[in-house]
Amino acid sequence: MSVILLATMKVKDPEKLAEYRKRSGPMARAVGGELLAKGSKLVDLAGEMPAGELVAFRFPDEATFRSWWDSDEYKALIPLRDAGAEGTFALYEG
């Protein structure tokens, strides 16, 4: 079963976040990740979502996602990600 990674990002440093995305996106796509959506919040319609940007990636299955998320190559990007933005990340059945 496919899984979807949802991330909300409150940008702290646009240049660092851009570098993180430049490096992490190709890594995710290399294992079969597909970018579904990326954009900035316009307005809350019901309830309150975190401010900032939303990113959604679909992966073929959880094992494939974990092969990327838990990899040493991705873990090396976490300091850059955290310097660029405050984020929340959740994995959903897809």
N, C-alpha and C positions, 0 to 999 in steps of 0.2 A: 504494500500500500504506500502511495506517495505521502510525503510529509511537506509541510509548508513552514518555513521560518519567517516569522514576523518580527521586525525590528522597528522600534521607534528611536529616533535620534534627535537629541537637542544639541545643535551644533555649538561647539566652543571655539574651535579653530578650523575654519573652512579649508585651509591649505593642508593641514594634517589629515582631515577627514577625506579630502580628495585623494591624497596619496594612499590612504588605507583602501579606499574603494578601487583605485587603479590597480592595486595589488591583489585584493581579496576577491574581486569579481571574477577575474580569469581563473583563479584557483577553484572557486565554486563551480564555474561552468565546466572546468576540466573533469569534474567527477559527475557531471550530468545535472548540475543545478541550472535552473531556468529563472531569470528575472521575470516576475509577474507584474510588479507594480513598484513605482518609486515616485514620491511626490510630497509636497508640503501640505499640512493641514490647512483647510480653508475655514471651516466652522464646525463646531459640535452640533449635532442634530438631536441626539438623545443621550444623556449622560455626558461624561467628560473624558476625552482621549488625551494622552500626553501631548504637549506642544511639540512642534518640530516636524521632522520628516518621518515618513513611513516607508519601509522597504519590505517587499515580500519576494521570497525565493521558493520555488518548488524543487524538491529532490525526489529521485525515484523511490527511495525508501529510507527508513531511519538509519540503517547500517551505512548506506552511502553518505548520508548527511554527516554521520559521526566520523566517517573516514576523513572528511574535510575539517569539521569543527574541532576534533580532537588531535589533528595532525600537528606535529612540531612546526611545520611551515606556517600554519594559520596561527598557532599560539604565539609565534614570534611577532605577529602583527597586532596583538592585543594592546600593548602599550601605545602604539600609534593610534589605534581606534579610540582608546580611552582618552588620549590627549586631544583628539579631534571632536569628540562628542560624548555626552552622557547618553547611555542607551539602555533600553530594555529589550530582551530577546525571549521569544517563546516559540516552541515547536508544536505544530498542530497536525492532526491527521489530515491528509489531503484527498 
